[in-house]
């Protein structure tokens, strides 16, 4: 009976309480040239240079808040941070010390059946599972997604990355690179 009680939770993927906690800290830059939006220098050469300090201050407050709330609510180490590329294209990242898989939109609507009205679907993209949201189109086709949110898991780490300006393939590549870096750092801890 004791073996069943110990083995069953592990077979169903419940967290292993004996796994050491990883100190999750998201870097100032991500693979691909993404710079942390809570740093004014990330906007220095772009359209938003005049607002760099204000944007960075607001993003720093959001990062601090998220980094407090996520681990408290989830009960696992977690971190969040916003990034920008080309001065205006935003990417939002969350990383958890937890296996992935529990990831789905609130509803699914096949965008190919809506006569251009949009919809939300899921697709496998590289190593990730992605929620793709399509907006309305003028010609009745699905066109390109208006937003993408992808989840990539590796071992005991999961990254979720979201953007309305960056394609899903690029988001998965960013998550892959970030997870590689975080796993290396965790092994050094």
Residue, then its C-alpha position, 0 to 999 in steps of 0.5 A: x500500500x505504501x509503495x502505491x501511495x508513493x509511486x502513484x503521484x510520481x506516475x501522474x506527474x505531481x511535482x517532486x518535492x525533493x527537487x531543489x528549487x532553482x533560482x530563476x532570474x531572467x537576463x537583461x537580454x535574450x537570444x535573438x537580441x531581445x532587450x529587457x523593457x525595464x531598462x531605458x537603454x532598450x529604447x534608446x535608439x528607437x521611436x520610443x526613446x523620448x519615453x524610455x525612462x517612463x516605459x522602463x519604470x512602468x515595466x520594472x514595476x510590472x516585473x517586480x509585481x509579477x516576480x512576487x505574485x507568480x511564485x506565491x500563487x503557483x507554489x514554485x519558483x517562477x519569474x517574468x519579464x518583458x522584452x523589446x526588439x527593434x525598439x517597439x516589438x514587445x515579448x512577454x516571458x514567464x518561466x516556471x520550475x514546473x513541467x509544462x502541458x497545462x496550456x490551452x486558450x479559453x476557447x478554440x475557434x477554427x479560423x478557417x471556418x469563420x469567413x475571415x472573422x478570425x479565431x483561435x487555434x493551437x499548433x505544434x511549432x518546433x519544440x513548443x505548443x502555441x496558441x495562435x489568434x487570428x484577427x479579421x481579414x478583408x479578403x476572407x482568408x485566415x492570413x497571419x496570426x495577430x498574436x501568438x503565445x507559446x509554451x516550451x518545456x525542458x526537464x523541470x523548466x517551462x517557458x511561456x512567451x507571448x507577442x502580438x508582433x513576433x511570429x510563433x517560430x521566433x517565440x519558440x526559438x527565444x524560449x529554447x535559447x532561454x531554457x538552455x541558458x537557465x538550465x546551464x545556470x541551474x547546473x552551476x548553482 
